[in-house]
Amino acid sequence: MQEMAAIVTYLVIFTVISSALASDPDMLQDLCVANTHAGIKVNGFTCKAEGNVTEADFFFDGLAKPGKVNNSVGSLVTGANVEKIPGLNTLGVSLSRIDYAPDGLNPPHTHPRATEMIFVLEGELDVGFITTANKLISKTVKKGEVFVFPRGLVHFQKNNGDKEASVIAAFNSQLPGTQSIAMTLFTSTPAVPDNVLTKAFQVGTKEIDKIKTKLAPKKS
């Protein structure tokens, strides 16, 4: 019964996202399976020849099991977007699974192309977003509950429990994009000038260098 309830919830999320909150441009044909190897993009991916379309273009099993969280922030996002499911091209929807270690954080970030709706699979999370008026809208959400993050606004999720947590996130875009605030500012290529960062955060160069060192990708 619990699995059936979860499936129904996912379907409701898809219905709401695709019909009421459509963000990507409307499709003009039955399907346009992404040809990810074409090297050409026209506000999306070009279409694969219909004769080469198969059921595999519309299938992905990567959200079925928890991901292995082994990073410093304690969360892992597994996307089910057009890059994983070519059949999503022009359909304006996608999903992600987010797994959190105890005390794990999905750091402040934005999705420039989509509103996000999460459904809590397991655990309890403190979540919130910040409006352009600098107001924090936050709440604690539990298993079976839903929370919405408006398109483009900075938001986060924090697992304050001593057990693992997970959510399914739905988006009204085939490829919502993600900009992590810290990673965007401190690890961009080319780098944001230090004098911009020191003035913005009102700290010295040493503090900026310390942050950059901690965020730098670990060498294998």
C-alpha positions in Angstrom: 0.0 0.0 0.0 2.8 2.4 0.8 4.5 1.8 -2.5 1.2 2.4 -4.3 0.7 5.6 -2.4 4.1 6.7 -3.4 3.5 6.0 -7.1 0.2 7.9 -7.0 2.0 10.8 -5.4 4.6 10.8 -8.2 1.9 10.8 -10.8 0.2 13.7 -9.1 3.5 15.6 -9.0 4.0 15.0 -12.7 0.4 16.1 -13.5 0.7 19.4 -11.6 4.2 20.1 -13.0 3.4 19.4 -16.6 0.0 21.0 -16.9 -0.2 23.8 -14.4 3.4 24.9 -14.2 4.7 24.4 -17.7 8.0 26.1 -18.1 9.9 24.7 -21.1 8.5 25.7 -24.6 5.4 23.7 -25.7 6.1 20.7 -27.9 5.0 20.8 -31.5 4.9 17.0 -32.2 4.3 13.7 -30.5 7.9 13.2 -29.4 11.4 14.5 -30.0 13.8 12.0 -28.5 17.1 13.8 -27.9 20.0 13.1 -30.2 22.6 13.9 -27.6 25.4 13.1 -30.1 24.4 15.6 -32.7 26.5 18.5 -31.3 23.7 20.9 -32.2 21.3 22.6 -29.8 18.3 24.8 -30.6 17.0 25.7 -27.1 17.2 21.9 -26.4 18.4 18.9 -28.3 17.7 18.0 -31.9 15.4 15.1 -32.6 16.6 11.6 -33.1 15.2 9.9 -36.3 11.8 8.3 -35.3 12.8 5.1 -36.9 15.6 4.8 -34.3 13.4 5.5 -31.3 13.0 2.7 -28.8 11.5 2.1 -25.3 14.9 2.6 -23.8 14.7 6.3 -24.7 11.9 6.7 -22.2 13.3 4.5 -19.4 15.6 5.0 -16.4 16.0 3.0 -13.2 18.6 5.2 -11.5 16.2 6.5 -8.8 15.2 3.1 -7.5 18.0 2.8 -4.9 19.7 5.2 -2.5 22.8 6.8 -3.8 26.1 6.5 -1.9 26.8 9.7 -0.1 30.5 10.3 0.3 31.2 14.0 0.1 31.8 16.7 2.6 28.3 18.2 2.5 26.5 14.9 3.1 24.1 14.8 0.2 23.9 13.2 -3.3 21.6 14.3 -6.2 20.8 11.7 -8.8 19.1 13.3 -11.8 16.5 11.8 -14.2 16.6 14.5 -16.8 16.9 14.7 -20.6 20.6 13.8 -20.3 19.6 10.4 -18.7 16.2 10.0 -20.5 16.4 11.3 -24.1 12.6 10.9 -24.5 12.1 13.8 -22.1 13.3 16.2 -24.8 10.6 18.9 -25.3 8.3 17.4 -22.6 9.1 19.9 -19.9 9.4 17.6 -16.9 12.2 15.8 -15.0 12.9 14.2 -11.6 15.8 13.8 -9.2 16.4 11.7 -6.2 18.3 13.4 -3.3 19.9 11.2 -0.6 21.1 12.8 2.7 23.5 11.3 5.3 22.7 12.1 8.9 23.3 15.9 9.3 23.6 16.1 5.5 23.0 19.3 3.6 21.9 20.1 0.0 23.7 23.5 0.0 22.0 26.7 -1.0 21.5 26.7 -4.8 19.1 27.8 -7.6 17.4 26.2 -10.6 17.3 28.9 -13.3 14.9 27.1 -15.5 12.4 25.3 -13.2 10.2 25.3 -10.1 11.0 22.4 -7.8 8.6 20.2 -5.8 10.0 17.6 -3.3 8.2 14.6 -1.9 9.9 13.1 1.3 10.5 9.4 0.9 12.3 8.9 4.3 13.4 11.0 7.2 12.8 14.6 8.3 14.3 17.7 6.7 14.5 21.4 7.4 13.9 23.1 4.0 13.6 26.7 2.9 13.9 29.3 0.2 14.7 33.0 0.2 12.6 35.6 -1.7 14.0 38.6 -3.6 12.8 40.6 -0.6 15.3 38.6 1.5 12.6 36.8 3.4 13.3 33.2 4.4 10.3 30.8 3.9 11.2 27.6 5.8 9.6 24.5 7.3 10.3 21.1 8.7 9.0 18.4 6.3 8.5 14.7 7.1 7.9 11.4 5.3 5.0 11.7 2.8 5.0 15.5 2.9 5.6 17.9 0.0 7.3 21.3 -0.3 7.7 23.7 -3.2 10.7 25.9 -4.2 9.8 28.7 -6.7 11.8 28.9 -9.9 15.1 30.7 -9.6 15.1 31.4 -5.9 17.9 30.3 -3.6 16.9 27.2 -1.5 18.3 24.4 0.6 17.5 21.1 2.4 19.1 20.0 5.7 18.8 16.6 7.3 19.0 17.3 11.1 18.2 13.8 12.0 20.6 11.0 13.1 19.3 8.7 10.3 19.5 8.9 6.5 16.8 10.8 4.6 15.8 11.0 0.9 13.4 12.8 -1.3 12.1 12.7 -4.9 12.2 16.1 -6.6 10.1 17.0 -9.6 10.8 19.9 -12.0 8.9 21.6 -14.8 11.9 21.5 -17.1 13.6 18.7 -18.9 16.9 20.2 -17.8 16.4 22.6 -14.8 20.1 23.4 -14.3 21.6 23.9 -10.9 23.8 26.7 -9.6 25.3 26.0 -6.2 26.0 29.4 -4.7 29.3 28.6 -3.0 30.6 26.5 -6.0 29.5 29.1 -8.5 31.3 32.0 -6.7 34.4 30.2 -5.5 35.3 27.6 -8.2 34.3 29.2 -11.5 36.6 29.1 -14.5 38.0 31.7 -15.0 37.9 32.5 -11.3 35.8 35.4 -10.0 38.4 38.1 -9.1 39.4 38.0 -5.4 38.7 41.8 -5.0 35.1 41.1 -6.0 34.7 38.3 -3.4 36.5 40.1 -0.6 34.3 43.2 -1.1 31.1 41.2 -1.5 31.7 39.1 1.7 33.6 41.8 3.6 36.5 39.5 4.4 40.2 39.3 3.5 42.0 37.4 0.8 43.2 34.8 3.3 39.6 33.8 4.1 38.7 33.7 0.4 41.7 31.4 -0.3 40.7 29.2 2.6 37.2 28.7 1.2 38.5 28.1 -2.3 40.9 25.4 -1.0 38.1 23.6 0.8 35.8 23.7 -2.2 38.4 22.7 -4.8 37.8 19.2 -6.4 39.9 16.5 -4.6 42.7 15.1 -6.7 42.3 11.4 -7.5 
